[in-house]
Amino acid sequence: MLGRALRDTFDPVSFNFWRWFIALVVLTPFGLRAVAGKGEILRRHAGILVLLALLSVPLFQTMVYQGLRTTTAINAVLLNSSAPVFMIACSWLLERERVTRRQVAGMLISLAGIVIIMTRGEPARLLELELHGGDAWILAAMPLWGLYSVLLKRRPAELSGVGLLFVIALLGVTMLAPFFLGHSMLAPPAAPTVDAVVALLYVGIGASVIAFICWNRAVWRWSARTRRGSPCTCCRHSARCSPSPSCMRNSAASMPRASLLSSPGCCSPPTGDSL
């Protein structure tokens, strides 16, 4: 809830810009090595990378921070807990994946836990909740996060987790920069306090670098698990296979050129997808 605590210190765009600028500075030494020699891969997948960056950095985060300016902490947390619903909806719309009973049970358990914590064990307090203008901003941001999470399945398999987040952070900061500079010229910000700087460092490193890498990795592993048992796109073996040189040569000889260009690199998980 730091976004709400700092709402009087930073406007949503400035807070989001500094958050991701800090993340970019931390990621740069590792990210440059992760993307070295992968220029062709980045160009080939530029569309999905730009879309992932747009959804997660400028749009989702800024909309949430805008909502936190005019809503309560409990409203924000309860609305944020609706994210899994939108993820499942986006997954069905884009991938035609059906929700399982286990997923529904997990969502309900998670929501029940959040309600118990936020109401201090008295769910009747929910009847006292009031709607605020910021609720609409946060609710509108949730489908964007669901779309981002589903589209992560289409990330370049050749990029590691650090490399992917470095590209997303770089693109996101670039997108935010014109709005940040414009707002700063119109309304010059006051010098932040020490507590505000510490909070920014936490959000930039903990919530942007560490949490995003963990989230992206979890989504990738989950999507790889859901693909098991379906035929491999390049050799028609089980999706558990890891493409050998002979597999790739046979694939190149037997598959149409268009299929090769659209193939995500068989079904093996991305190499080096770790911290």
C-alpha positions in Angstrom: 0.0 0.0 0.0 3.0 2.3 -0.4 1.3 3.8 -3.5 -1.5 5.0 -1.2 0.9 6.1 1.6 2.9 8.2 -0.9 0.0 9.7 -2.8 0.6 13.1 -1.5 4.4 13.0 -2.3 4.3 11.7 -5.8 1.7 11.9 -8.6 0.9 8.5 -10.2 3.0 9.0 -13.3 6.1 10.3 -11.3 5.9 7.5 -8.8 5.6 4.9 -11.5 8.4 6.4 -13.5 10.9 6.5 -10.6 9.9 3.0 -9.5 10.8 1.5 -12.9 13.8 3.8 -13.4 15.3 2.4 -10.3 14.4 -1.1 -11.5 16.1 -0.4 -14.8 19.2 0.8 -13.1 19.4 -2.4 -11.0 18.7 -4.6 -14.0 21.0 -3.0 -16.5 24.3 -4.8 -15.6 22.6 -8.2 -15.7 20.1 -7.4 -18.5 22.8 -6.3 -21.0 24.5 -9.6 -20.6 21.2 -11.5 -20.9 20.3 -9.8 -24.2 23.8 -9.7 -25.7 23.8 -11.2 -29.2 20.0 -11.5 -29.3 19.2 -8.5 -31.4 17.5 -10.6 -34.1 15.3 -12.3 -31.5 14.4 -8.9 -30.0 13.5 -7.6 -33.5 11.5 -10.6 -34.4 9.4 -10.5 -31.2 9.3 -6.6 -30.9 5.5 -6.6 -31.1 4.8 -8.9 -28.1 7.6 -7.2 -26.1 6.2 -3.7 -26.6 2.7 -5.0 -25.8 3.9 -6.6 -22.6 5.7 -3.5 -21.5 2.8 -1.2 -22.4 0.3 -3.3 -20.4 2.4 -3.8 -17.3 4.4 -0.6 -16.8 2.7 2.6 -18.1 -1.0 1.3 -18.1 -1.5 -1.1 -15.2 0.7 0.4 -12.6 -0.2 4.0 -13.3 -4.0 3.2 -13.3 -3.6 1.5 -9.9 -1.7 4.4 -8.4 -4.3 6.8 -9.8 -7.0 4.7 -8.1 -5.1 4.6 -4.8 -5.3 8.4 -4.5 -9.0 8.4 -3.9 -9.9 5.0 -2.5 -9.3 3.1 0.8 -6.7 0.4 1.4 -9.3 -2.2 2.0 -11.1 -1.4 -1.2 -7.9 -1.5 -3.2 -6.9 -4.9 -1.8 -10.3 -6.4 -2.4 -10.4 -5.1 -6.0 -6.8 -6.4 -6.5 -8.0 -9.9 -5.4 -10.2 -10.0 -8.5 -7.1 -10.3 -10.8 -7.3 -14.1 -11.0 -10.8 -13.9 -12.4 -9.6 -11.6 -15.2 -6.6 -13.9 -15.9 -8.9 -16.9 -16.3 -11.2 -14.9 -18.6 -8.4 -13.6 -20.7 -6.9 -17.1 -20.9 -10.2 -18.5 -22.2 -10.7 -15.7 -24.7 -7.1 -15.9 -26.1 -6.2 -19.5 -25.5 -9.6 -21.2 -25.1 -8.4 -22.7 -21.8 -11.1 -23.8 -19.5 -11.1 -23.1 -15.8 -10.6 -26.2 -13.5 -12.2 -26.9 -10.2 -8.8 -26.6 -8.5 -8.4 -23.1 -9.9 -11.8 -22.0 -8.7 -11.1 -23.5 -5.3 -7.8 -21.7 -5.1 -9.4 -18.4 -6.0 -12.1 -18.8 -3.4 -9.6 -19.7 -0.7 -7.4 -16.8 -1.6 -10.3 -14.4 -1.6 -11.6 -15.7 1.8 -8.2 -15.2 3.3 -8.0 -11.7 2.1 -11.5 -10.9 3.4 -10.7 -12.3 6.8 -7.4 -10.3 7.1 -8.8 -7.0 5.9 -12.0 -7.3 8.0 -10.0 -8.6 11.0 -12.2 -11.7 11.2 -15.5 -9.8 10.9 -16.8 -10.2 7.4 -19.9 -8.2 8.3 -17.6 -5.1 8.0 -17.9 -5.6 4.2 -21.4 -4.2 4.5 -19.9 -0.9 5.7 -17.7 -0.4 2.6 -18.2 2.6 0.5 -17.5 3.0 -3.2 -15.0 5.6 -4.3 -13.9 7.1 -7.6 -10.5 5.3 -7.4 -12.2 1.9 -7.3 -13.1 2.3 -11.0 -9.4 3.0 -11.9 -8.2 -0.1 -10.0 -11.0 -2.3 -11.4 -10.2 -1.1 -15.0 -6.6 -2.1 -14.4 -7.3 -5.7 -13.5 -8.1 -6.9 -17.1 -4.8 -5.4 -18.3 -2.9 -7.5 -15.7 -4.9 -10.5 -16.8 -4.0 -9.9 -20.4 -0.3 -9.3 -19.5 -0.2 -12.6 -17.6 -1.7 -14.6 -20.5 0.5 -13.0 -23.1 3.5 -13.9 -21.1 3.1 -17.4 -22.6 4.1 -15.9 -26.0 7.3 -14.3 -24.7 10.5 -15.2 -26.6 11.6 -18.5 -25.2 15.3 -17.5 -25.9 15.1 -14.7 -23.3 15.9 -15.4 -19.7 13.8 -14.0 -16.9 16.2 -11.2 -16.2 16.5 -10.4 -19.9 12.8 -10.2 -20.4 12.3 -7.9 -17.4 15.1 -5.7 -18.5 13.5 -5.2 -21.9 10.1 -4.6 -20.4 11.6 -2.1 -17.9 13.5 -0.3 -20.7 10.5 0.0 -22.9 8.2 1.0 -20.0 10.5 3.8 -18.8 10.8 5.0 -22.4 7.0 5.1 -22.7 6.6 6.9 -19.3 9.4 9.4 -19.8 7.5 12.0 -22.0 4.6 12.0 -19.6 6.9 12.3 -16.6 8.9 15.2 -18.1 5.7 17.0 -19.2 4.1 16.7 -15.8 7.3 17.8 -14.1 7.5 21.0 -16.2 3.9 21.9 -15.5 4.0 21.1 -11.8 7.6 20.9 -10.5 7.7 18.2 -7.7 9.0 19.0 -4.2 12.1 17.3 -3.0 11.2 13.9 -1.6 11.8 13.0 2.1 14.2 10.3 3.2 11.3 8.0 4.0 9.9 8.5 0.5 13.3 7.7 -1.1 13.5 4.5 1.0 10.0 3.5 -0.1 10.9 4.1 -3.7 13.9 1.9 -3.4 11.9 -0.8 -1.9 9.2 -0.6 -4.6 11.8 -0.3 -7.4 13.9 -3.3 -6.3 11.5 -5.5 -4.3 8.1 -5.0 -6.1 9.5 -4.3 -9.6 12.6 -6.5 -10.0 12.3 -9.5 -7.6 8.5 -9.8 -7.6 8.2 -9.4 -11.4 10.9 -12.0 -12.1 9.2 -14.4 -9.8 5.7 -13.7 -11.3 7.0 -14.0 -14.9 8.8 -17.3 -14.1 5.8 -18.8 -12.3 3.5 -17.9 -15.2 5.9 -19.5 -17.7 6.3 -22.7 -15.7 2.5 -22.9 -15.3 1.9 -22.4 -19.0 4.6 -25.0 -19.8 2.9 -27.5 -17.5 -0.5 -26.9 -19.1 1.0 -27.7 -22.5 2.3 -31.1 -21.4 0.8 -34.0 -23.2 0.1 -32.0 -26.4 2.2 -32.7 -29.4 5.4 -30.8 -29.8 5.2 -28.2 -32.5 8.4 -29.2 -34.3 8.6 -33.0 -34.0 5.1 -34.1 -32.9 6.5 -36.0 -30.0 5.3 -35.4 -26.4 5.4 -31.8 -25.2 7.9 -33.0 -22.6 10.6 -33.3 -25.2 13.5 -31.0 -25.4 14.5 -30.5 -29.0 17.7 -32.2 -30.0 19.7 -31.1 -33.1 18.3 -34.0 -35.1 14.8 -33.0 -34.0 15.3 -29.4 -35.2 16.9 -30.6 -38.5 13.9 -32.9 -39.2 11.6 -30.1 -38.3 13.2 -27.7 -40.7 13.0 -30.2 -43.5 9.3 -31.2 -42.9 7.6 -28.0 -41.7 6.4 -25.1 -43.9 8.5 -22.0 -43.7 5.5 -20.0 -42.2 5.2 -22.6 -39.4 8.9 -22.3 -38.6 8.7 -18.6 -38.3 5.7 -18.7 -36.0 7.1 -21.6 -33.8 8.1 -20.4 -30.3 11.2 -22.6 -30.4 9.6 -25.9 -29.7 8.1 -26.5 -26.2 11.2 -26.5 -24.0 11.3 -23.8 -21.3 13.5 -20.8 -21.9 17.2 -21.4 -21.3 18.7 -19.7 -18.3 15.3 -18.6 -16.9 16.6 -18.0 -13.4 18.1 -15.3 -11.3 
